[in-house]
Amino acid sequence: MQLKVRNNSIILWLAVLLISSCSSKDLDTHYYLLNNEWKLKLGDSLQWVKSNYNDRKWRKFDLSNLSRNDTFKTYDGYAWYRIKFFIPSSLKKEAYSKDYFKIFLGPIDDCDQVYLNGTIIGENTTTVDSNYKPDSNFKKAPSLWNIDRNYILSAKDKRILWDKDNTLCIRVFDQYGGGGLSSNMPKIGMCGLEDYVFFDSKKFYKEGKDGFLKREITIKSTLKTTLNGNLSITACNKETKQSVYKSSISVNLKPGESTTIPIILPINTDPTEVTFKLKDNTSNFIVNQTEIIPYVLADVKFKNTN
């Protein structure tokens, strides 16, 4: 972090890095990580989508070692990923939403078609129904390489085999450069509060009065019922762990509503960690978002005390 001093008015520049957004109540009760037992094969054949296809000769793919994966460094074209996993109905018992099941795969570079138990469920970020015919031109979709794939199905969808083994197949097309799965934490589970309540914190902080930074954060609810909750905002010096800001605000949002809340933080020459925590008072589920203000570049005008 830098603090730059000159004899003119304050000019602030800072970058805000989004770190995480997740439900914090017993993540393991409604999410399972799919980070083991993946298999990979270069090439293309729709026969590979079948649940009973013999993939014993396919290469094992370690998602925990993505940083050293060089599969797509010298290869452009089709590739398939396969994984088998058990989906327990107990996922629904402790989940915020018992109605919707989510397969989160993170970004896929560049284009994808996703099949569950032999039937397509998603294509290039869009969940599709069981009657959808896979688009043979899916590989022509532009600029999707860094977009998360969240495929959400009704818990009653017949493509899901509850309390049985399921087969997930991902057909990928890489156009150039790196490719394929780029997340080391694909997961399955029921939708959580974070799938219905969103923080929009894209605005930058601006110069405030008396050495403060000012910004707004917008909260939007897509719940079908009214959200009655409490938002706590805390900020601490990441180096010293000392608290520099704390506030608590009641949030009441009807379906589809949003609210904008101002934030005022003291200027700090060390990185500052800001946490937004929204608790739904009905279910006691929580959605978190944490961000780091890495540094501030400021021009400060000092008053003449002579």
Secondary structure by P-SEA (a helix, b strand, c coil): cbbbbccccbbbbbbbbbccccccccccccccccccbbbbbccccccccccccccccccccccccccccccccccbbbbbbbbbbbbbcccccccccccbbbbbbccccccbbbbcccccccccccccccccccccccccccccccbbbbbbbccccccccccbbbbbbbbbbbccccccccccccccccccccccccccccccccccccbbbbbbbbbbbcccccccbbbbbbbcccccccccccbbbbbbbcccbbbbbbbbbcccccbbbbbbbbbcccccbbbbbbbbccccbbbbbbcccc
